[in-house]
Structure formats: C-alpha cells, structure tokens
Amino acid sequence: MASILRHIVAGPRAKHEETGLDLCYVTSKIIATSGPSQTYPQLAYRNPLDRLVRFLDAKHGDGWAIWEFRAEGTGYPDEAVYGRIRHYPWPDHHPPPFGLVPGIVG
C-alpha cells in the first residue's frame, strides 16, 4: 500500500539502486534526497528516517550531516539524526540559488 501511495503522491522516481531510497549522489560527499519522515501519512511517500540514518551510518560513518532547506522544518527531532542537522529555512519547492549553497555547506 505504501508503494502505491508513494507513486501517486511523488510520481515515478529513480531510486538509489543499492538502497531503494529516494536519494542521489551529487558528488561522492553530497547527497540530494527528499525530506525523510518517521510518521504517517508522510512516511507512506517519503524516505523512512531510520532507513536513511542506517544508510548514512553504514556508508559514511560519523562523517555525515544534513543541511535542511525547508522552511516548514523536518517534522522530526534533531536528536533522531544525532543532532547532525543544519537548518536553513527556505520556501517549500523553491530551492535556494545554487550560488549560496557552497557558502552554506562550507
């Protein structure tokens, strides 16, 4: 049922082959992904937060962090990702100008 709902809400997406998660490596150290969730109904069409964290732990050890650009927030406590989250509120569906991103993540 969750996969049907995900398809209806999010449309067809190319998932990461190894994990089945909605994520894409932009570089070997930068991953773009949809906002994960740990509650319904968002969990039905977003990456499960626990699976994303397990993937990041397995592939990147202690060297990962999340830069969150959503103005409405994550919907989960920062502690769920070990406090490794940086908040930069930006209007939903309007990514920040790419020229700002290197300065933010630097």
N, C-alpha and C positions, 0 to 999 in steps of 0.2 A: 504494500500500500504506500509506504513512504517513497519508493522509487517512482510510482505513478504520480504522486503529488509533487515530487521534486521536478519531474518532467513537465507537468502542467504549469507550475509557478515559474520555474527557472529556465525552461526550454532545454533543448538538447545542448549538452556541453561535452567537450573533450576532457575527460578526467585523466588525472595522472595515472599512467598505466600500472605502476607498481602498487599504488595505494587505493585507487578508486576514489580519491578525494578530489574536490574541485580546487586544484592548485596548479600553478605553472611556474617553473624556474625562469626568471628573467635573466639572471646570471647565476653562477654557482653559489652565490651568497645572498641573493634576493629572490624571494618567492612572492608571487601575487596570488591571493586567494580571496574568496568571498568571506564575509564575516561568519565565523563559526557560531554555533549555539549549543546550549545544553538543555533547552526547554522547548516544549511544543507550543505553538504549531511550527515555529521556525526550524526546529530540529528535523522536521519532515523534508525540508528542501535546502537546508544549509549543511555544511560540514559539521559532523559531531565534534564538539570541542575536545572531548577526551581522546578521540582518534587522531585529531590534528596534533595535540600535545605529544602523544606517544610517537607519532611520526617524527616530529621535530626533535624530541629527545633521542630517538634512535639514530637519526641521520646527522644531527648537529650538536649532540651532547649538551653542554652548558652554554654553548656559544650562540644561542638564538634569542631574538626578541621580536615583539610585534609592534609595528607602527600602525596605529589605528587612526584612520582619517574620517571616520563617520561622526557627524555632529550629534546624532542621537545616542551615541555610546554603544558599548558592546553588548549589554544585556547579561553579562556575567561578571563576577567579581575579579579584580586584578589578581587576587591570590590563586585563581584557577589556572593561571599561566605563570605561577611563581613570582608575580609582580613584574614580570619582564614585558611590560607594555608601556608604550609611549602614546599619549593621546594628543592628537592634532585635529580638533573638530573642523569638519568641512561639510558643506551641504550635501545631502544624500544625492547620489547619481551625478555628482559634479566633481570629478577628481581635481585635486589642486594642479596648478600649472606645473608641468614636469620640471621646469627650471627651479622650482622651490624644493623639490624632493631631495636632491643631493645635499643641500644645506640642512634640511631637517634630519635626515638619517645620518649625516656626518657627525 
